[in-house]
């Protein structure tokens, strides 16, 4: 797995980790995304605070393209619930 600079910035600002991104690609639900990309979705136990509110879970949606025999992660979206 390779990370685009945009993905690195989104991971940091949205409260995810590179390990969670890799797990979403390995173990998550795969779905078609815009621009011919592939999306991966996986829920994680969170049990913590994010921006002043407490949440039990978070969901990562990872958007990637497959090139040079590896996934290039373009962006990461994190939802807390």
N, C-alpha and C positions, 0 to 999 in steps of 0.2 A: 504494500500500500504506500502510495506517495501522496503528499499533501500539497495542494496549491496554496500560494500565499494567502489568498482570500479565505480558504478553509481554516488555516492556522489562526487567522484573526477572529473568525467566527467562533471557533472552538473556545478561545480564551474569553471572549466577551459574553458568551452564552452559557458558560458553566459546564462545559463538557470536558472530557479528557481524550487524548489520543487513543488510550486503551479502550474506551467506550466506543469510539468511532470504529476501531478495528473489530470489536465484538459485534457491532451492528452489521458490518459487512459480512463477517463469518457466519453469524447466527440469526440475523434479522430477516424479516419478511422483505422480499424483493418486489419492486413494482416499477412500471415504466414511468419515466419523468419527461419533462419538456426537453426539447432540443436533442432528442435521441439519447439522453442520459438514463442512468439507472438509479432508482432510489432504494434505500434500505431503511427499514423502520424497526426499532427495537425499544422495548420498555425496560427501564432499570429501576430498582428500588432506590429511593433517595433519602427519605426520612431526615430532612434538613430544611434550612431556611434559604430562600432565594429572594433577594431584594425585599427583605423584611417580612415575608410570608412563609409559613411552614407548608411543606408539600411532602407527600409520601412517595411519589413516583416522578420520574421524568422520562420523556420519550425523545429519542434521537431520530431524526430523519437525515440521512446522509445521502448526498447527491454526488454521483461519480460517473466517470467514463472509463472504459477499459481500453488501455493503450499500452503498447510495448509489454504485453503479457502481465500487466499489473493494473490495479485500480488507481486512478488519479482522482482523489477526493476534491471536488470543486467547492462545495458548501455544506454547512451543517446547521440544522435548525433544531432547537431544543424547546420542548413544551413541558411545563410542570403541571402536575395535577395531584 
